[in-house]
């Protein structure tokens, strides 16, 4: 059981961190200590989500304060994510609400990390976060299946039009979203995290290699 929780927490942490860190991969060799504090906060949030142990939020709170030193405008966003994590871990929510809440958590933590890494949030970075988070989110709510497929294709098409996704990434996003929608009740919750990881890596890799 403990190994399962560790693997789940690692998957959730990867989902939180991969996209913002890969988008700023040139800065990874010289991250400021405040950024390391926010990365540790993300790890604490992932652990809380995986274990539903609210004690993980106390170090997350301290780390949020440290991570926002010199950028206090980001503190309300960080505190809001800790509050959302507390809600998700303490309430017995229905599966779609639980998974959707986590997707929202992921998107806003990623925006927080990007805002800390960069002076301003660029539109391209915001769109990358939104378009990566949307396919798993849609999969929880868009039924019947043909509606889900249509919405997944529509979102992927918008991402290509906005030059956020390449055609390859768009196809991968549609496949991941449709696979989640098809087996939404049978798949473990960590499958949603891995869909986000796959789309994130595909997005960065296809832009990096053309």
JOQUI-V871167 format. One line per field, one symbol per residue. ss: DSSP state (h for helix, s for strand, l for the rest). phi: phi as a letter, one per 30 degrees, with the letter a starting at -180 (. if undefined). psi: psi as a letter, one per 30 degrees, with the letter a starting at -180 (. if undefined). Layout:
BEGIN
ss = ???
phi = ???
psi = ???
END
This chain:
BEGIN
ss = lhhhhhhhhhhhhhhhhhhhhhhlhhhhhhllhhhhhhhhhhhhhhhhhhhllllhhhhhhhhhhhhllllhhhhhhhhhhhhhhhhhhhllllhhhhhhhhhhhhhhhhhhhhhhhlllllhhhhhhhhhhhhhhhhhlllllhhhhhhhhhhhhhhhhhlllllhhhhhhhhhhhhhhhhlllllllhhhhhhhhhhhhhhhhhhhhl
phi = .dddddddddddddddcedddddcddcddbddddddddddddddddddddchcddddddddddddddceibddddedddddddddddddccdddedddddddddeedddddddddddbdbddddddddddddddedddddbdbdddddddddddddddddddidcdddddddddddddddddcedcddedddddddddddddddddddci
psi = eeeeeeeeeeeeeeeefeeeeefhfffffhkleeeeeeeeeeeeeeeeeefhjffffeeeeeeeeefgkfhfffeeeeeeeeeeeeeeffkilleeeeeeeeeeeeeeeeeeeeeeelelkleeeeeeeefefeeeeefffjkaeeeeeeeeeeeeeeeeeggekleeeeeeeeeeeeeeeeheffklffeeefeeeeeeeeeeeeeeg.
END
